[in-house]
Every structure is written in structure tokens, then in C-alpha cells.
Amino acid sequence: MLVTLAQRPDLAEAVYAIPYPPDSPRFMAGSLTSLLVRGRRVARRWPHLVVALLEGDEPVARGIMVPFRSRSPFPARGWDEVVVWAAEDALDGVDPDTACALEIAVHPDHLGRGHSRTVLEGMRQAVAAAGLGSLVIPVRPPDKASVPLMSMSSYVARTRPDGLPVDRWLRTHVRAGGRICGVAPCSATVQAPLSDWRRWTGLPFDRPGPVEVPGALAPVLVSSDYAVYVEANVWVSHAVPGFSR
Ligand SMILES: CC(C)(COP(=O)(O)OP(=O)(O)OC[C@H]1O[C@@H](n2cnc3c(N)ncnc32)[C@H](O)[C@@H]1OP(=O)(O)O)[C@@H](O)C(=O)NCCC(=O)NCCS
């Protein structure tokens, strides 16, 4: 059963307790932009845009979205830019016209059952119910981590013999009716002192230049006493029931 936290506020704690996928890299927690939407902030302000899939009364998957007024269809700074826009609009009282999914997580014990696609459907319904005409997602294709030196545009073009993307998560989106609309070349950024990078990764970070880090979609760029990670994501648009795309 699909619900939003506006319908079931009592489930907020259990919904947020669903852990991230086991292969999620720790260093993404260093994103400064993510501080704007961390914890229950989105759930408190936009509970109608936090979707949960229940088995019985237990949340097994969640989808978190923010609303914003679109400035350009698919901004180059992807996830980071949309989070800033959503925060700006909330502070300024600007009416949104678009929803952006920030995160979809399936409980590790419930993977492989198609739950992510069900959550995507719930998100489309929640966006329609909110009267927003567009749902966009800066998708992080996790399997890109196996080819960190490849450009994201080349990676997106990789398809299987059946024509679907090689990447499991992009494939799930396309199967669910999502349309790939372009690459956000600098969607998520993490800049931090080398001590943080050593703690997150266990790697020495002892010389300047690019470093390949497990789970990273691109190399981390090391300078004398800090390192920067710039991650490209893939813009995907999903149809919203009752609105044309
Ligand atoms: C992999 C993932 C899509 C599985 O979700 P799910 O609902 O359990 O997936 P499904 O059962 O519908 O499987 C979707 C496809 O992924 C494949 N898949 C699932 N787990 C996989 C894994 N660990 N490795 C490789 N492929 C995997 C499935 O075989 C299926 O492929 P198919 O299209 O050939 O049938 C999901 O867990 C995931 O990792 N999503 C990324 C979420 C994420 O990164 N969120 C945080 C940022 S938004």
C-alpha cells in the first residue's frame, strides 16, 4: 500500500529509518547542499511529497521529493541546484510548479521485488495530487561506479540488446515510463578537507591529482589539503497523471 506522510504522519520515524542502499558511499554525507533537506525537514514542510510503500504497516521503501518553481528545464547543477531553488522558494513564498525527487530508497531486506517502481508510481500520484505538473529526477546511476573515467554522456548511451539502459537504476526509471532528458554534469558536489576524505574512505589521500574511490561515479580531485568530488547525474522526467509532459 502506498501512503504519504500527510496521510500517515505517525510513520515518519519508521520511514526515515529505512537505511540507504548498502553500496551507498559514505562521502555523499559531506554534501553541503544536503544539509538543507536533511533529517525530517522535508517531512515537516512537505509531508504530502514523502511517499512510503507499506507491507502491512511496515514501511519498506520511501521516496522523498521537494517542490520548486522551474527556472530552466534541466539545470546543469542538477540535485544541488534544485535543492537550493526549493529552499529559496520556501523562504520567499514562491508557488511551485514542479516536483523533484531527491531520494528513493528500498529497504535492503526488500530489494529485488520491484518496489522502486511502485514507489515511483506513488510519487507520480502524489505530485498530481499536489497540483504540480512535472516530476523530474536527477538520477544517480550506481553502476557508473564501475567505469569512473567514462563520461556520463557515454555511459547513458550504453544500452543492452533489448534497448534498455545497462545501468540497473536508469533501466528501472525507463521501464517505469521515465524519459532521459540529459546529463547534469555537476549535480552533486562534496568539497572537504583531506582528513574527512580519509575518514570516509580509508584511503591515504597523500598526493595531488585524481583518485578513484569505491562507489564514486567519477574520480575525486585532490589538492594540497582538500579534495573535491563532482558527480554527474542524469535528468529523467516522469509523466504526471492529468498533465502533459
Ligand atoms: C537496484 C535497485 C533499482 C533495486 O530496486 P528494486 O525495486 O529492488 O529493483 P527491481 O527488483 O525492480 O530490479 C530492477 C533491476 O535492477 C536489477 N538489480 C537489482 N539489484 C541489483 C544489484 N544489486 N546489482 C545489479 N542489478 C540489480 C534487477 O535485476 C532488475 O534488472 P532487470 O531490469 O534486468 O530486471 C535499487 O535498489 C537501487 O539501487 N536504486 C538506487 C537507489 C539509490 O541509489 N537511491 C539513493 C539515491 S536516489
The ligand as an SDF file (V2000), in Angstrom:
LIG
                    3D

 48 50  0  0  0  0  0  0  0  0999 V2000
   18.8850   -1.6600   -7.7430 C   0  0  0  0  0  0  0  0  0  0  0  0
   17.5500   -1.0770   -7.3890 C   0  0  0  0  0  0  0  0  0  0  0  0
   16.9790   -0.3780   -8.5900 C   0  0  0  0  0  0  0  0  0  0  0  0
   16.6760   -2.1790   -6.9520 C   0  0  0  0  0  0  0  0  0  0  0  0
   15.4010   -1.6920   -6.6380 O   0  0  0  0  0  0  0  0  0  0  0  0
   14.2540   -2.7960   -6.6700 P   0  0  0  0  0  0  0  0  0  0  0  0
   12.9260   -2.1620   -6.6780 O   0  0  0  0  0  0  0  0  0  0  0  0
   14.5320   -3.7550   -5.5790 O   0  0  0  0  0  0  0  0  0  0  0  0
   14.6220   -3.3620   -8.1040 O   0  0  0  0  0  0  0  0  0  0  0  0
   13.9230   -4.3450   -9.0770 P   0  0  0  0  0  0  0  0  0  0  0  0
   13.5800   -5.6070   -8.3760 O   0  0  0  0  0  0  0  0  0  0  0  0
   12.7890   -3.6590   -9.7970 O   0  0  0  0  0  0  0  0  0  0  0  0
   15.1370   -4.5430  -10.0950 O   0  0  0  0  0  0  0  0  0  0  0  0
   15.4300   -3.5640  -11.0660 C   0  0  0  0  0  0  0  0  0  0  0  0
   16.5870   -4.0800  -11.8920 C   0  0  0  0  0  0  0  0  0  0  0  0
   17.7940   -3.9370  -11.1160 O   0  0  0  0  0  0  0  0  0  0  0  0
   18.4710   -5.1960  -11.0710 C   0  0  0  0  0  0  0  0  0  0  0  0
   19.1660   -5.2590   -9.7970 N   0  0  0  0  0  0  0  0  0  0  0  0
   18.6030   -5.2800   -8.5750 C   0  0  0  0  0  0  0  0  0  0  0  0
   19.5680   -5.2940   -7.6470 N   0  0  0  0  0  0  0  0  0  0  0  0
   20.7590   -5.2850   -8.3110 C   0  0  0  0  0  0  0  0  0  0  0  0
   22.1200   -5.2970   -7.9150 C   0  0  0  0  0  0  0  0  0  0  0  0
   22.4650   -5.3290   -6.6400 N   0  0  0  0  0  0  0  0  0  0  0  0
   23.0640   -5.2990   -8.8840 N   0  0  0  0  0  0  0  0  0  0  0  0
   22.7330   -5.2620  -10.1860 C   0  0  0  0  0  0  0  0  0  0  0  0
   21.4590   -5.2390  -10.6200 N   0  0  0  0  0  0  0  0  0  0  0  0
   20.4770   -5.2570   -9.6860 C   0  0  0  0  0  0  0  0  0  0  0  0
   17.3840   -6.2210  -11.2150 C   0  0  0  0  0  0  0  0  0  0  0  0
   17.8770   -7.4430  -11.6910 O   0  0  0  0  0  0  0  0  0  0  0  0
   16.4700   -5.5610  -12.2390 C   0  0  0  0  0  0  0  0  0  0  0  0
   17.0510   -5.7200  -13.5110 O   0  0  0  0  0  0  0  0  0  0  0  0
   16.2300   -6.1110  -14.8340 P   0  0  0  0  0  0  0  0  0  0  0  0
   15.7970   -4.8050  -15.3750 O   0  0  0  0  0  0  0  0  0  0  0  0
   17.2120   -6.7470  -15.6910 O   0  0  0  0  0  0  0  0  0  0  0  0
   15.0770   -6.9690  -14.4170 O   0  0  0  0  0  0  0  0  0  0  0  0
   17.6330   -0.1040   -6.2070 C   0  0  0  0  0  0  0  0  0  0  0  0
   17.8260   -0.7180   -5.0210 O   0  0  0  0  0  0  0  0  0  0  0  0
   18.7370    0.8460   -6.2910 C   0  0  0  0  0  0  0  0  0  0  0  0
   19.8690    0.5640   -6.0120 O   0  0  0  0  0  0  0  0  0  0  0  0
   18.3570    2.0380   -6.5890 N   0  0  0  0  0  0  0  0  0  0  0  0
   19.2400    3.1150   -6.4720 C   0  0  0  0  0  0  0  0  0  0  0  0
   18.6740    3.8760   -5.3280 C   0  0  0  0  0  0  0  0  0  0  0  0
   19.5560    4.9230   -4.9130 C   0  0  0  0  0  0  0  0  0  0  0  0
   20.6860    4.9950   -5.3100 O   0  0  0  0  0  0  0  0  0  0  0  0
   18.9500    5.7580   -4.0680 N   0  0  0  0  0  0  0  0  0  0  0  0
   19.6500    6.8210   -3.4890 C   0  0  0  0  0  0  0  0  0  0  0  0
   19.7990    7.9570   -4.4640 C   0  0  0  0  0  0  0  0  0  0  0  0
   18.3100    8.4040   -5.2870 S   0  0  0  0  0  0  0  0  0  0  0  0
  1  2  1  0
  2  3  1  0
  2  4  1  0
  2 36  1  0
  4  5  1  0
  5  6  1  0
  6  7  2  0
  6  8  1  0
  6  9  1  0
  9 10  1  0
 10 11  2  0
 10 12  1  0
 10 13  1  0
 13 14  1  0
 14 15  1  0
 15 16  1  0
 15 30  1  0
 16 17  1  0
 17 18  1  0
 17 28  1  0
 18 19  1  0
 18 27  1  0
 19 20  2  0
 20 21  1  0
 21 22  1  0
 21 27  2  0
 22 23  1  0
 22 24  2  0
 24 25  1  0
 25 26  2  0
 26 27  1  0
 28 29  1  0
 28 30  1  0
 30 31  1  0
 31 32  1  0
 32 33  2  0
 32 34  1  0
 32 35  1  0
 36 37  1  0
 36 38  1  0
 38 39  2  0
 38 40  1  0
 40 41  1  0
 41 42  1  0
 42 43  1  0
 43 44  2  0
 43 45  1  0
 45 46  1  0
 46 47  1  0
 47 48  1  0
M  END
$$$$
